[in-house]
Amino acid sequence: MDYMLTLPTQLGQHSGINYAEVISNVLNTFKITKERLGYFITDNAHTNDTCLDYLAVKFSFNKAYRRARCAYYILNLVA
């Protein structure tokens, strides 16, 4: 069975490392290991690159394989 998780409100500075800490805590709370991870859907913000770089090291996964770009965001930029 698959689940989609929502993240708690980001408190403090909106940086990639802070995002990664919040996501890491959620993954640990739900005991989600790299074998159970799906995909991260993000826009092109550099903070998302930083976040996924951090998480890829911490959870030993290939960032290029686990990251999907948000099609709606890209279409909005084109329009």
SULZI-V770421 format. One record per backbone hydrogen bond with DSSP energy under -1.0 kcal/mol. CO is the residue of the C=O (numbers start at 1). NH is the residue of the N-H. Records with the same first field share a line. If there is no record, write none. Layout:
# SULZI-V770421
CO: NH + NH
This chain:
# SULZI-V770421
13: 15
15: 19
16: 20
17: 21
18: 22
19: 23
20: 24
21: 25
22: 26
23: 27
24: 28
25: 29
26: 30
27: 32
28: 31
33: 36
40: 68
42: 70
45: 48 + 49
46: 50
47: 51
48: 52
49: 53
50: 54
51: 55
52: 56
53: 57
54: 58
55: 59
56: 61
62: 66
63: 67
66: 40
68: 42
70: 74
71: 75
72: 76
73: 77
74: 78
75: 79
